Amino acid sequence: MKKIIILFALTGLLYGNNCMSQSKYPLIEDVKIEILKYGLIDNNAFGDDTMICSEKINGVDEKRYKVFFAAKFFDFSERKSFDFNDISLVDVDRKIRYRPKEGGIYKSFWSASWYSSKIKLKEFKSQDNFINNSLDGIKNFDFYVYHSFGGRINKKKPKYRYRLETANFRRKKGLKLIFIFPALKEKKSPTNFEIYWKKKLVGQFKM
């Protein structure tokens, strides 16, 4: 069965200023997750099932499927800051590692209540943990995208890269987060995916 997810923006679930690039609380030191949902975003009514990106700024545009997973994160018994760039998705069969396109708070099967702000690469002042935690024998896929508004891309402006901002969270027994990746995927044949937090394998799924 196809998975469908629609994202809505709601900022009230974060503690304090969620637009800070610096962490307000101690960064989470270890991650344990329980996978809740995964699949392809299939939202053709909004034209949001795929995205256009390229590996190089002047590279050929590629259409990528949006692969997502939602999971419960357990180490938020105290106020913690979370770097969304610490999470990556590995296509085991193709040996490709994907940076998240989006990351945020997962509400239910049908919706995400908030997702992280984006910082253009030239304005990003923190360490890039996606690159710092590269895996041996796995190719990193870092992507350029067009500026867009209301689901429409603007090809008159040059493509750019961005990073996701660190977010500060209240105490909670299990924080539910969602991540979306621009992945290669054959709909007719299953692909094996692994979820990494930094260099630690924390989850797996096949779809």
Residue frames as qw, qx, qy, qz and C-alpha x, y, z in Angstrom:
[[0.000, 0.890, 0.456, 0.000, 0.00, 0.00, 0.00],
 [0.391, 0.544, -0.037, 0.742, 1.35, 3.41, -0.88],
 [0.392, -0.530, -0.436, 0.613, 2.24, 5.70, 1.96],
 [0.137, 0.748, 0.279, 0.587, 0.88, 9.24, 1.79],
 [0.456, -0.524, -0.367, 0.619, 2.02, 12.11, 3.92],
 [0.150, 0.827, 0.220, 0.496, 1.15, 15.79, 3.87],
 [0.516, -0.142, -0.354, 0.767, 3.34, 18.27, 5.70],
 [0.129, -0.899, -0.284, -0.309, 1.96, 21.28, 7.55],
 [0.379, 0.347, -0.385, 0.767, 4.03, 23.96, 9.26],
 [0.534, -0.778, -0.214, -0.252, 3.40, 24.62, 12.95],
 [0.410, 0.523, -0.496, 0.558, 6.15, 26.10, 15.06],
 [0.490, -0.643, 0.187, -0.558, 4.57, 26.00, 18.52],
 [0.962, -0.241, -0.125, -0.034, 5.82, 22.53, 19.42],
 [0.682, 0.281, -0.339, 0.584, 9.44, 23.56, 19.79],
 [0.504, -0.734, -0.264, 0.371, 10.84, 25.06, 22.97],
 [0.289, -0.674, 0.151, 0.663, 12.10, 28.59, 22.51],
 [0.357, 0.735, -0.268, -0.511, 13.52, 29.90, 19.28],
 [0.869, 0.097, 0.472, 0.114, 13.62, 27.12, 16.68],
 [0.590, 0.796, -0.012, 0.136, 15.45, 29.33, 14.19],
 [0.329, -0.824, 0.452, 0.089, 18.73, 29.24, 16.08],
 [0.762, 0.466, -0.448, 0.027, 21.66, 27.65, 14.27],
 [0.151, 0.420, -0.759, 0.475, 23.45, 27.25, 17.60],
 [0.564, -0.353, -0.746, -0.026, 22.22, 24.65, 20.10],
 [0.354, -0.676, 0.112, -0.637, 20.51, 26.04, 23.17],
 [0.819, -0.441, 0.294, -0.220, 20.75, 22.82, 25.20],
 [0.376, -0.447, 0.782, 0.218, 23.30, 19.98, 25.21],
 [0.569, 0.332, -0.557, -0.506, 23.35, 18.14, 21.89],
 [0.945, -0.125, 0.139, -0.267, 21.93, 14.65, 22.09],
 [0.175, -0.651, 0.733, 0.093, 24.83, 12.22, 22.61],
 [0.133, -0.058, 0.975, 0.166, 23.29, 8.91, 21.58],
 [0.580, 0.118, -0.173, -0.787, 20.22, 7.80, 19.68],
 [0.191, 0.110, 0.975, -0.041, 17.84, 4.88, 20.08],
 [0.432, 0.149, -0.188, -0.869, 14.83, 4.78, 17.77],
 [0.454, 0.273, 0.839, -0.126, 11.68, 2.82, 17.04],
 [0.045, 0.013, -0.566, -0.823, 10.58, 3.06, 13.39],
 [0.410, 0.367, 0.546, -0.632, 6.92, 4.04, 13.10],
 [0.679, 0.650, 0.291, -0.177, 6.35, 4.50, 9.34],
 [0.265, -0.448, 0.546, 0.657, 8.33, 4.51, 6.12],
 [0.589, 0.525, 0.608, 0.083, 7.58, 4.71, 2.42],
 [0.300, 0.216, 0.366, 0.854, 7.40, 6.95, -0.63],
 [0.203, 0.474, 0.287, -0.807, 5.63, 10.25, -0.42],
 [0.161, 0.305, 0.795, 0.500, 2.83, 9.85, -2.95],
 [0.064, 0.661, 0.432, -0.610, 0.99, 13.13, -3.06],
 [0.351, 0.242, 0.571, 0.702, 0.30, 13.74, -6.74],
 [0.002, -0.853, -0.516, -0.082, -2.63, 16.05, -5.98],
 [0.232, -0.935, 0.045, 0.265, -0.07, 18.58, -4.75],
 [0.658, 0.689, -0.243, 0.183, 2.69, 17.63, -7.20],
 [0.286, -0.783, 0.489, -0.256, 4.86, 16.72, -4.24],
 [0.983, -0.112, 0.138, -0.040, 5.78, 13.08, -4.89],
 [0.818, 0.166, 0.052, 0.548, 9.18, 13.80, -6.51],
 [0.171, -0.909, 0.065, 0.374, 11.77, 16.55, -6.48],
 [0.696, 0.655, -0.062, 0.289, 14.24, 17.95, -9.00],
 [0.464, -0.814, 0.294, 0.188, 17.88, 18.18, -7.90],
 [0.750, 0.564, -0.297, 0.173, 21.42, 17.65, -9.13],
 [0.844, -0.333, -0.127, 0.401, 24.69, 16.50, -7.62],
 [0.459, -0.105, 0.085, 0.878, 26.62, 19.47, -9.05],
 [0.131, 0.600, 0.246, -0.750, 25.48, 23.06, -9.42],
 [0.396, 0.504, -0.374, -0.670, 25.68, 22.87, -13.23],
 [0.199, -0.080, 0.972, 0.097, 24.86, 19.17, -13.34],
 [0.332, -0.205, -0.703, -0.594, 22.01, 17.49, -15.17],
 [0.539, -0.226, 0.292, -0.757, 18.69, 17.78, -13.35],
 [0.264, -0.024, -0.964, -0.024, 17.46, 14.50, -11.89],
 [0.641, -0.392, -0.132, -0.646, 14.01, 13.52, -10.68],
 [0.207, 0.172, -0.882, 0.386, 14.23, 11.82, -7.30],
 [0.567, -0.528, -0.580, -0.253, 11.56, 10.09, -5.25],
 [0.238, -0.591, 0.405, -0.656, 10.95, 11.36, -1.74],
 [0.687, -0.158, -0.701, 0.106, 11.63, 8.45, 0.62],
 [0.302, -0.634, 0.276, -0.656, 10.61, 9.07, 4.23],
 [0.573, -0.233, -0.760, 0.197, 10.73, 7.40, 7.59],
 [0.393, -0.684, 0.107, -0.605, 9.17, 8.42, 10.89],
 [0.670, -0.032, -0.669, 0.320, 10.56, 7.18, 14.20],
 [0.546, -0.820, -0.095, -0.145, 10.32, 7.64, 17.94],
 [0.463, 0.493, -0.486, 0.553, 13.54, 8.94, 19.53],
 [0.708, -0.526, -0.471, 0.031, 13.98, 7.97, 23.18],
 [0.603, -0.172, -0.305, 0.717, 16.78, 10.12, 24.66],
 [0.005, -0.538, -0.101, -0.837, 14.82, 13.30, 25.42],
 [0.540, -0.582, -0.578, 0.191, 14.21, 12.83, 29.15],
 [0.304, -0.620, -0.111, 0.715, 16.00, 16.17, 29.54],
 [0.381, 0.876, 0.040, -0.294, 15.96, 19.25, 27.34],
 [0.658, -0.164, 0.523, 0.516, 18.15, 18.49, 24.34],
 [0.340, 0.702, -0.252, -0.574, 19.23, 20.02, 21.07],
 [0.788, 0.164, 0.582, 0.119, 19.14, 17.88, 17.93],
 [0.054, 0.561, -0.497, -0.660, 21.19, 18.32, 14.76],
 [0.824, 0.389, 0.257, -0.323, 19.09, 17.01, 11.87],
 [0.503, 0.703, -0.486, -0.129, 22.26, 16.73, 9.77],
 [0.299, -0.438, 0.833, -0.157, 23.38, 13.82, 12.00],
 [0.733, 0.209, 0.603, -0.234, 20.78, 11.56, 10.37],
 [0.262, 0.462, -0.609, -0.589, 21.41, 9.94, 6.99],
 [0.876, 0.189, 0.322, -0.304, 19.83, 7.22, 4.86],
 [0.128, -0.474, 0.788, 0.371, 21.96, 4.62, 3.08],
 [0.857, 0.331, -0.125, -0.374, 20.80, 2.75, -0.02],
 [0.663, -0.418, 0.615, 0.090, 22.53, -0.55, 0.72],
 [0.812, 0.351, 0.442, 0.150, 22.11, -1.95, -2.80],
 [0.506, 0.800, 0.055, 0.317, 23.52, 1.09, -4.63],
 [0.668, -0.257, -0.200, 0.669, 25.95, 2.10, -1.84],
 [0.099, 0.557, 0.127, 0.815, 24.68, 5.69, -1.74],
 [0.302, -0.448, -0.596, 0.594, 24.25, 7.81, 1.40],
 [0.022, 0.693, 0.422, 0.584, 21.61, 10.54, 1.36],
 [0.085, -0.012, -0.374, 0.924, 21.46, 13.80, 3.27],
 [0.118, 0.599, 0.751, -0.252, 17.94, 14.62, 4.58],
 [0.090, 0.478, 0.398, 0.778, 15.88, 17.00, 2.46],
 [0.435, -0.604, -0.040, -0.666, 13.55, 17.68, 5.39],
 [0.436, -0.111, -0.804, 0.390, 13.46, 16.83, 9.08],
 [0.303, -0.395, 0.081, -0.863, 10.83, 17.67, 11.65],
 [0.357, -0.056, 0.737, -0.571, 8.24, 16.65, 14.23],
 [0.279, -0.128, -0.854, -0.420, 6.01, 13.76, 13.17],
 [0.468, -0.127, 0.288, -0.826, 2.39, 14.04, 14.20],
 [0.760, 0.130, 0.555, -0.312, 0.54, 11.04, 12.70],
 [0.628, 0.176, 0.666, 0.364, 0.37, 8.95, 9.55],
 [0.375, 0.772, 0.449, 0.249, -1.16, 11.84, 7.69],
 [0.091, 0.952, 0.004, 0.294, 0.80, 14.83, 8.91],
 [0.627, -0.054, -0.307, 0.714, 3.98, 16.35, 10.26],
 [0.190, -0.888, -0.390, 0.152, 3.40, 19.31, 12.54],
 [0.058, -0.947, 0.239, 0.204, 6.68, 21.18, 11.97],
 [0.910, 0.128, 0.075, 0.388, 9.93, 20.78, 10.11],
 [0.558, -0.497, 0.047, 0.663, 13.34, 22.34, 10.40],
 [0.261, 0.921, -0.058, -0.285, 14.32, 25.61, 8.80],
 [0.852, 0.285, 0.148, 0.414, 16.90, 25.54, 6.02],
 [0.234, -0.844, 0.209, 0.435, 20.15, 27.53, 5.92],
 [0.693, 0.698, -0.176, 0.027, 21.93, 28.18, 2.63],
 [0.904, -0.048, -0.131, 0.405, 25.33, 26.54, 2.64],
 [0.415, 0.497, -0.144, 0.748, 27.21, 29.84, 2.37],
 [0.334, -0.644, 0.142, -0.673, 25.45, 31.02, 5.57],
 [0.907, -0.343, -0.235, -0.066, 25.88, 27.78, 7.52],
 [0.001, 0.803, -0.492, 0.336, 28.45, 28.35, 10.30],
 [0.766, -0.404, 0.456, -0.205, 28.36, 25.00, 12.12],
 [0.190, -0.343, 0.883, 0.258, 30.27, 21.82, 11.30],
 [0.716, 0.199, -0.333, -0.580, 28.69, 19.76, 8.55],
 [0.543, -0.307, 0.747, -0.231, 28.14, 16.46, 10.33],
 [0.887, 0.382, 0.152, -0.209, 26.83, 14.75, 7.21],
 [0.602, 0.674, -0.405, 0.138, 30.28, 15.08, 5.61],
 [0.167, -0.638, 0.668, -0.345, 32.15, 14.55, 8.90],
 [0.652, -0.148, 0.683, -0.294, 30.43, 11.19, 9.38],
 [0.641, 0.456, -0.464, -0.407, 31.03, 9.76, 5.91],
 [0.871, -0.186, 0.436, -0.129, 31.06, 5.96, 5.72],
 [0.201, -0.460, 0.764, 0.406, 33.81, 3.91, 4.08],
 [0.185, 0.088, 0.911, 0.359, 32.83, 2.50, 0.69],
 [0.168, 0.718, 0.667, -0.107, 29.59, 4.55, 0.55],
 [0.257, 0.314, 0.261, 0.876, 29.14, 7.52, -1.82],
 [0.019, 0.512, 0.455, -0.728, 27.65, 10.68, -0.30],
 [0.183, 0.572, 0.575, 0.556, 24.85, 12.27, -2.31],
 [0.118, -0.543, -0.278, 0.784, 24.80, 15.99, -1.57],
 [0.335, 0.579, 0.657, 0.349, 22.34, 17.85, -3.75],
 [0.011, -0.136, 0.056, 0.989, 21.62, 21.23, -5.30],
 [0.179, 0.616, 0.765, -0.057, 18.00, 22.41, -5.65],
 [0.096, 0.487, 0.307, 0.812, 16.17, 25.28, -7.31],
 [0.168, 0.079, 0.406, -0.895, 14.45, 28.03, -5.39],
 [0.184, -0.390, -0.828, -0.358, 10.75, 27.28, -5.19],
 [0.250, 0.035, 0.361, -0.898, 7.52, 28.86, -4.02],
 [0.706, 0.179, 0.240, -0.641, 4.17, 27.12, -3.62],
 [0.815, 0.077, 0.573, 0.041, 5.56, 23.94, -5.16],
 [0.649, 0.750, 0.074, 0.105, 6.76, 25.75, -8.31],
 [0.706, -0.319, 0.167, 0.610, 10.48, 25.80, -9.01],
 [0.219, 0.950, -0.051, -0.219, 12.23, 28.87, -10.39],
 [0.864, 0.094, 0.226, 0.439, 14.88, 27.87, -12.91],
 [0.312, 0.868, -0.011, 0.387, 15.83, 31.50, -13.54],
 [0.363, -0.822, 0.395, -0.192, 17.70, 31.58, -10.24],
 [0.421, 0.449, -0.783, 0.090, 20.84, 29.46, -9.76],
 [0.835, -0.313, -0.447, -0.066, 20.56, 26.24, -7.79],
 [0.116, -0.683, 0.508, -0.512, 21.86, 26.15, -4.23],
 [0.595, -0.103, -0.769, 0.208, 22.71, 23.82, -1.37],
 [0.418, -0.641, 0.141, -0.629, 21.35, 24.10, 2.15],
 [0.322, 0.055, -0.864, 0.383, 21.66, 22.55, 5.59],
 [0.512, -0.633, -0.509, -0.280, 19.00, 21.91, 8.23],
 [0.114, -0.661, 0.358, -0.649, 19.07, 23.94, 11.43],
 [0.295, -0.038, -0.849, 0.436, 19.65, 22.48, 14.87],
 [0.476, -0.556, -0.309, -0.607, 16.45, 22.43, 16.95],
 [0.012, -0.240, 0.707, -0.665, 15.86, 22.66, 20.71],
 [0.576, -0.317, -0.645, -0.390, 13.30, 20.32, 22.29],
 [0.552, -0.527, 0.295, -0.575, 11.47, 20.07, 25.59],
 [0.241, -0.232, 0.918, -0.211, 11.63, 17.03, 27.85],
 [0.798, 0.145, -0.112, -0.574, 9.66, 14.13, 26.41],
 [0.755, -0.230, 0.612, -0.055, 9.65, 10.35, 26.88],
 [0.595, 0.145, 0.669, 0.421, 9.59, 9.69, 23.16],
 [0.197, 0.652, -0.101, -0.725, 9.95, 12.40, 20.53],
 [0.707, 0.400, 0.569, 0.129, 8.52, 11.45, 17.13],
 [0.012, -0.665, 0.342, 0.664, 10.53, 12.80, 14.19],
 [0.787, 0.507, 0.351, 0.010, 10.23, 12.46, 10.43],
 [0.250, -0.562, 0.500, 0.610, 12.95, 12.63, 7.76],
 [0.735, 0.620, 0.234, -0.142, 12.62, 12.90, 3.98],
 [0.447, -0.456, 0.563, 0.526, 15.38, 12.04, 1.47],
 [0.582, 0.631, -0.207, -0.469, 15.79, 12.52, -2.32],
 [0.535, -0.310, 0.780, 0.097, 16.49, 8.90, -3.20],
 [0.402, 0.255, -0.718, -0.507, 16.75, 6.69, -6.23],
 [0.498, 0.028, 0.766, -0.405, 14.02, 4.06, -6.05],
 [0.284, -0.006, -0.780, -0.557, 12.51, 1.52, -8.42],
 [0.610, -0.149, 0.223, -0.745, 8.84, 1.22, -7.54],
 [0.891, 0.088, -0.297, -0.331, 8.62, -2.36, -8.87],
 [0.792, 0.087, -0.521, 0.308, 11.61, -3.79, -7.00],
 [0.586, -0.794, -0.151, 0.058, 12.44, -3.47, -3.28],
 [0.391, 0.650, -0.379, 0.529, 15.42, -1.49, -2.00],
 [0.713, -0.435, -0.424, 0.350, 17.23, -2.07, 1.29],
 [0.051, 0.807, -0.115, 0.577, 17.76, 1.07, 3.36],
 [0.635, -0.302, -0.494, 0.511, 19.75, 1.67, 6.55],
 [0.170, -0.933, -0.106, -0.300, 19.29, 4.63, 8.91],
 [0.663, 0.036, -0.354, 0.659, 22.42, 6.11, 10.48],
 [0.285, -0.956, -0.057, -0.033, 22.87, 8.56, 13.31],
 [0.152, -0.805, 0.544, 0.181, 26.38, 9.86, 12.70],
 [0.355, 0.417, -0.811, -0.206, 28.25, 6.58, 12.01],
 [0.296, -0.035, 0.875, -0.381, 25.96, 4.40, 14.13],
 [0.326, -0.177, -0.766, -0.525, 23.43, 2.11, 12.45],
 [0.263, 0.019, 0.583, -0.769, 20.13, 2.71, 14.25],
 [0.656, 0.348, 0.455, -0.492, 17.47, 1.26, 11.93],
 [0.102, -0.132, 0.822, 0.545, 16.69, -0.64, 8.74],
 [0.627, 0.419, 0.452, -0.477, 13.77, -1.06, 6.37],
 [0.262, -0.023, 0.794, 0.548, 13.03, -2.51, 2.94],
 [0.440, 0.623, 0.408, -0.502, 10.58, -1.11, 0.41]]
